[in-house]
Amino acid sequence: MTLNSIRTEVIIIGAGAAGLMTAISAASRGRKVTIIESHHKLCEKIRISGGGRCNFTNLNANAERYISQNPHFAKSALRSYTQEDFINLVKRHNIKYYEKKLGQLFCKESSQEIINMLLKECSDLGVSIIYPCKVQGITQLEENKFHIKAEHLKDKSRLELYSESLVLASGGLSIPQIGASDFGYRIAKQFNLKIIEPKAALVPLMSLDSERDFYKKLSGASIDSICSFKKTKKEETSFRENILFTHRGLSGPAILQISSYIDDSDSIQIDLLPERADLAHELKSFTKNPKFSKKFLINILKEHYSEIAEKFYDSLSETYKCKLKNKLATYSHDFLDSLTSKLKSWKFTNQESEGFSKAEVTRGGIDTNELSSKTMAVKNNPNLYFVGELVDVTGWLGGYNFQWAWSSGYVAGQNC
């Protein structure tokens, strides 16, 4: 078995968004950089993102759009390398992009353009990328340098690598089918770093088993809604976008957003008619109008509140035995108040999320108290760095997590 010895200045484990940006940033300072990647394909998460068009950043990126036990931690990196900085890089490579909505920027053609851009930057700067390559052990030597044993998975050759700095950019647990693993957390534990429990985020939610039939019947229906979660009496989080009914529960942008804030068994409130602030008053006024009072309630709902898919009303009537098929004039004001409450404050209890296989990102990770917000280095081990999804910083849906990868990678590269 061949043994190759490699001496470099910076070793980065992980050739995803954060790892490649770290490499570009470090190599631009003249540092000799080597990246080790375990997967047989580079940048798979970038490739599949944004429906294949890569939602590479967001015009509204700031620390308020990120979740962390330390909400201030992301500020320094996001200021050091902004969304405008990355947009300028995209422009330099003549990549055409567009704003879809809410500040979300996508490639006009393909996410492969972002991959090609990052790899070209690395190539031009002399960055070496070794893949597929499995790290078998990491040791920190007395002179504060790192020794890494690895195996190249193609030719089974053994590698011995030595470096001054080590950057962990191996990602979280989301989408294991394209190579995600707990490698970064295991290394963090090896160096006695505290980890906030990793959980699936930006992920579809599953309803209670007892309510599963209701959601199955509505599978495929999409409704503009406001999803809210109240953690405490004073702390409430809300998102207004579409929800999507699935055969297991709920998905869609609003649900993915709120999923980053809740745990199993938590309940959320959903306003299915956000534009109808006076729904109860409207329905009660219809009871006095001969034009409406003799119509069946379910038909009035379908005709006048068509923002909600018709089959929602049918399923509500059948599954929950909510009597909607009588003439409107026969209903009491109390019943209409109760119906309004259902439509304006629909309660969804999250039995559990669909897990890491369906999650876009991982929340939790390396406790930010262990790291310098200005360099991404471990405070008591300044040659060891953690970046990107490994860190307890999780962005909203819409390009925020890529921006965190660019920003955290950039500042690590400027200091490693």
C-alpha positions in Angstrom: 0.0 0.0 0.0 1.4 3.3 -1.1 2.2 5.9 1.6 2.2 9.6 0.6 3.3 12.3 3.0 1.9 15.8 2.4 3.0 19.0 4.2 0.8 22.0 3.8 -0.2 25.1 5.8 -3.9 24.7 6.0 -6.0 21.5 5.9 -9.7 21.9 5.4 -12.0 18.9 5.9 -15.0 19.2 3.7 -15.3 20.6 0.1 -18.8 22.0 0.4 -19.8 25.7 0.4 -18.0 26.7 3.6 -14.9 24.6 2.9 -14.4 25.9 -0.6 -14.9 29.5 0.6 -12.4 29.0 3.4 -9.9 27.7 0.9 -10.4 30.6 -1.5 -10.0 33.1 1.4 -6.9 31.4 2.8 -5.2 30.8 -0.5 -5.8 34.4 -1.6 -3.5 35.4 1.3 -0.8 33.1 -0.1 -1.5 30.2 2.2 -0.8 26.6 0.9 -4.2 24.9 1.2 -5.3 21.3 0.9 -8.9 20.1 1.1 -10.0 16.6 2.0 -13.4 15.5 1.0 -15.0 12.1 1.8 -17.7 12.0 -0.8 -17.0 10.9 -4.4 -18.8 14.0 -5.8 -18.0 17.6 -4.9 -20.6 20.1 -3.8 -23.7 17.9 -4.0 -25.6 20.1 -1.6 -25.0 23.1 -3.7 -25.9 21.1 -6.8 -29.4 20.1 -5.5 -30.2 23.4 -3.8 -32.9 25.7 -5.0 -34.4 23.1 -7.3 -31.1 22.9 -9.1 -30.6 26.7 -9.4 -28.9 27.4 -6.1 -30.5 30.0 -3.9 -27.0 31.3 -3.2 -27.7 34.2 -0.9 -30.4 36.6 0.3 -30.4 40.4 -0.1 -31.8 40.7 3.5 -29.1 38.6 5.2 -28.4 39.9 8.7 -28.0 38.3 12.1 -31.7 38.6 12.9 -32.4 35.9 10.3 -30.3 33.3 12.1 -31.1 31.0 15.0 -28.4 30.4 17.7 -28.1 30.2 21.4 -26.0 33.3 21.0 -27.9 35.5 18.6 -25.1 38.0 18.3 -22.4 35.5 17.2 -23.1 35.7 13.5 -22.8 39.5 13.3 -19.1 39.8 12.9 -18.7 37.3 10.1 -21.8 38.6 8.2 -20.3 42.1 8.4 -16.9 40.9 7.3 -18.2 39.1 4.2 -21.6 40.4 3.1 -24.1 39.2 0.5 -22.9 42.0 -1.7 -19.4 40.6 -1.5 -20.6 37.2 -2.8 -22.8 38.8 -5.4 -19.8 40.7 -6.7 -17.9 37.3 -7.0 -20.9 35.9 -8.9 -20.8 38.9 -11.2 -17.1 38.6 -11.9 -17.8 35.1 -13.2 -20.6 36.4 -15.4 -23.2 34.2 -13.8 -26.7 35.5 -14.5 -29.0 35.5 -11.5 -32.5 36.8 -10.5 -34.4 37.6 -7.4 -37.3 35.2 -6.9 -39.0 36.7 -3.9 -38.2 38.0 -0.4 -34.6 38.8 -1.4 -33.8 35.3 -2.5 -31.2 35.2 -5.3 -31.0 32.2 -7.8 -28.9 31.3 -10.8 -30.8 31.8 -14.0 -29.3 28.7 -15.5 -27.9 26.1 -13.0 -26.4 25.6 -9.6 -23.5 24.0 -11.4 -22.4 27.6 -12.3 -21.7 28.3 -8.6 -19.8 25.0 -8.2 -17.7 25.8 -11.3 -17.0 29.3 -9.9 -15.8 28.0 -6.6 -13.7 25.3 -8.1 -12.1 27.6 -10.6 -11.3 30.1 -7.8 -9.6 27.2 -5.9 -7.8 26.0 -9.0 -6.5 29.5 -9.9 -5.2 29.9 -6.3 -3.4 26.5 -6.3 -5.7 24.8 -3.8 -5.4 21.0 -3.8 -8.5 18.9 -3.4 -8.2 15.3 -2.4 -11.3 13.1 -2.9 -12.8 10.7 -2.1 -10.7 10.5 0.9 -11.5 9.1 4.4 -9.9 10.7 7.4 -8.9 7.9 9.8 -7.4 10.0 12.6 -6.4 13.5 13.7 -3.6 14.3 16.2 -2.4 17.7 17.4 1.4 17.6 17.7 3.3 19.3 20.5 4.3 22.2 18.3 0.6 22.9 17.8 0.6 21.5 14.3 -1.8 18.8 13.1 -1.2 15.3 11.8 -3.9 13.6 9.8 -4.0 10.0 8.7 -6.3 9.3 5.8 -7.0 6.8 3.0 -7.7 7.6 -0.6 -10.8 5.6 -1.4 -10.0 5.1 -5.1 -6.6 3.6 -5.0 -6.5 2.7 -1.3 -3.3 4.7 -0.8 -2.5 5.9 2.7 -1.9 9.6 3.3 0.0 11.3 6.1 -0.8 15.0 6.1 0.8 17.8 8.3 -0.4 21.3 8.6 -0.3 24.4 10.8 -4.0 25.0 10.8 -7.0 22.7 10.6 -10.5 23.8 9.5 -13.6 21.5 10.0 -16.1 22.3 7.3 -17.7 18.8 7.0 -21.3 20.0 7.4 -24.2 18.8 9.6 -26.4 15.8 9.5 -28.9 16.9 6.9 -29.3 14.8 3.7 -27.1 11.8 4.7 -27.9 10.3 1.2 -25.3 12.7 -0.3 -22.6 12.1 2.3 -23.6 14.0 5.5 -22.3 12.5 8.7 -21.4 13.2 12.3 -17.7 13.4 11.6 -17.4 17.1 12.6 -19.1 16.5 15.9 -16.9 13.6 16.6 -13.8 15.7 16.1 -15.3 18.5 18.2 -15.7 15.9 21.0 -12.2 14.7 20.6 -11.1 18.3 21.4 -13.5 18.5 24.3 -15.8 21.1 22.7 -19.4 21.6 23.8 -22.0 20.7 21.3 -25.6 22.0 21.2 -27.7 18.9 20.3 -28.0 18.8 16.5 -31.6 18.6 15.2 -33.3 18.6 11.8 -34.2 22.1 10.6 -36.0 23.5 7.5 -37.9 20.2 7.5 -41.4 18.9 6.8 -43.5 18.1 9.9 -45.6 15.0 10.6 -49.0 15.2 12.1 -50.3 13.1 15.0 -51.2 9.6 13.9 -54.8 10.2 14.9 -55.0 13.1 12.4 -53.0 11.5 9.6 -56.0 10.6 7.5 -57.1 14.3 7.4 -53.8 15.4 6.0 -53.6 12.5 3.5 -56.9 13.5 1.9 -55.5 17.0 1.4 -52.1 16.0 0.1 -50.9 18.4 -2.6 -53.1 21.3 -1.5 -51.2 24.6 -1.0 -52.5 27.6 1.0 -51.1 31.0 1.8 -51.0 31.1 5.6 -49.4 32.6 8.6 -47.7 30.0 10.8 -47.0 31.0 14.4 -45.2 29.4 17.3 -45.4 30.8 20.8 -42.4 29.6 22.9 -43.4 31.8 25.9 -46.1 34.4 26.5 -43.7 37.1 25.2 -41.8 35.1 22.6 -43.7 34.4 19.4 -42.3 33.6 15.9 -44.4 33.9 12.8 -43.9 33.4 9.0 -46.3 34.1 6.2 -45.8 32.0 3.1 -47.5 28.9 1.6 -48.1 25.7 3.5 -48.3 22.4 1.6 -50.4 19.5 2.8 -48.6 16.1 2.5 -49.6 12.5 3.1 -47.7 12.7 6.4 -48.5 16.2 7.6 -47.3 19.7 6.4 -44.5 21.1 4.4 -44.1 24.3 2.3 -42.0 27.4 3.0 -43.9 28.6 6.1 -43.7 25.2 7.7 -40.0 24.7 6.9 -39.3 28.1 8.5 -41.2 27.4 11.7 -39.7 23.9 11.9 -36.4 25.5 12.9 -38.0 26.8 16.1 -40.0 23.9 17.3 -39.5 20.4 18.8 -41.4 17.2 18.7 -44.9 17.5 20.3 -44.9 21.3 20.0 -48.0 22.9 18.5 -48.2 25.7 16.0 -51.1 28.0 15.1 -52.0 28.5 11.4 -54.0 31.4 10.0 -55.5 29.9 6.8 -57.2 33.2 5.9 -54.6 35.9 6.7 -56.4 38.5 4.6 -59.7 38.0 6.4 -59.3 39.8 9.6 -63.1 40.0 10.2 -64.1 36.6 9.1 -66.6 36.0 12.0 -68.2 39.4 11.4 -68.5 38.6 7.7 -70.2 35.3 8.2 -72.6 36.6 10.7 -73.6 39.5 8.4 -74.3 36.9 5.6 -76.9 35.2 7.9 -79.0 38.4 7.6 -78.7 38.7 3.9 -81.3 36.7 1.9 -78.8 36.3 -0.9 -76.6 34.2 1.3 -78.7 32.9 4.2 -80.4 30.2 2.2 -77.2 28.9 0.7 -75.3 25.9 2.2 -72.5 27.1 4.4 -69.9 24.9 2.7 -70.7 26.4 -0.7 -70.4 30.0 0.7 -67.0 29.0 2.1 -65.8 27.6 -1.2 -67.1 30.6 -3.2 -66.1 33.5 -1.0 -63.1 32.1 0.8 -61.5 30.2 -2.0 -58.0 31.1 -0.7 -58.4 27.8 1.0 -58.5 24.7 -1.2 -62.0 23.4 -1.7 -61.1 19.9 -0.5 -60.0 21.4 2.8 -63.6 22.3 3.6 -64.8 18.9 2.4 -62.2 17.1 4.6 -63.0 19.4 7.5 -66.7 18.5 7.2 -66.1 14.7 6.9 -63.1 14.1 9.1 -63.9 16.4 12.0 -67.7 16.0 11.7 -67.9 19.8 11.3 -71.5 20.3 10.0 -71.0 22.6 7.1 -73.7 21.3 4.8 -76.7 23.1 6.2 -78.1 26.4 5.2 -76.2 29.4 6.6 -79.3 30.8 8.4 -79.5 27.7 10.6 -76.1 28.3 12.3 -75.7 30.1 15.6 -73.2 32.9 16.1 -71.4 30.6 18.5 -70.9 28.0 15.8 -69.6 30.6 13.4 -67.2 31.9 16.0 -66.0 28.3 16.5 -65.6 27.8 12.8 -63.7 31.1 12.5 -61.4 30.0 15.2 -60.6 26.8 13.3 -59.8 28.7 10.1 -57.9 31.5 11.7 -56.1 29.5 14.4 -55.8 26.0 13.0 -53.9 23.9 15.5 -51.2 21.6 14.2 -49.3 19.4 16.6 -45.9 18.2 15.4 -45.6 14.5 16.3 -42.1 14.7 14.9 -40.3 16.1 11.9 -39.4 14.0 8.8 -35.8 13.9 10.1 -32.4 14.6 8.6 -33.1 12.8 5.4 -35.6 15.5 4.4 -34.1 18.4 6.3 -32.3 21.2 4.4 -30.0 22.1 7.3 -29.0 21.1 10.8 -29.7 23.4 13.8 -27.5 23.2 16.8 -23.9 22.2 16.5 -20.6 23.5 18.0 -21.4 25.8 20.9 -20.5 29.3 19.8 -19.1 30.0 23.2 -16.2 27.8 22.2 -15.3 29.9 19.2 -14.1 33.4 18.3 -16.8 35.2 16.3 -14.1 37.2 14.5 -12.0 34.2 13.4 -14.1 31.1 13.8 -11.1 29.6 15.7 -11.5 27.6 18.9 -10.8 30.0 21.7 -8.4 27.8 23.6 -6.9 26.2 20.4 -6.4 29.0 17.9 -5.2 26.8 15.1 -8.4 24.8 15.0 -11.5 26.2 13.2 -15.1 25.2 12.7 -17.3 26.8 9.9 -20.6 26.6 8.2 -23.4 24.2 9.2 -21.2 22.6 11.9 -21.6 25.7 14.1 -24.7 26.5 16.1 -25.9 29.1 13.6 -28.9 28.2 11.5 -30.3 30.5 8.8 -33.9 31.0 7.6 -35.0 29.4 4.4 -34.1 31.5 1.4 -30.3 31.6 0.9 -29.3 32.5 4.4 -27.5 29.3 5.2 -25.3 29.6 2.1 -24.5 33.2 3.1 -23.4 31.9 6.5 -21.2 29.4 4.7 -19.6 32.1 2.6 -19.2 34.5 5.6 -17.9 32.0 8.2 -15.6 30.4 5.6 -14.2 33.8 4.6 -13.3 34.9 8.1 -11.7 31.6 8.9 -9.7 31.8 5.7 -8.5 35.2 6.6 -7.1 33.9 9.9 -6.0 30.3 9.5 
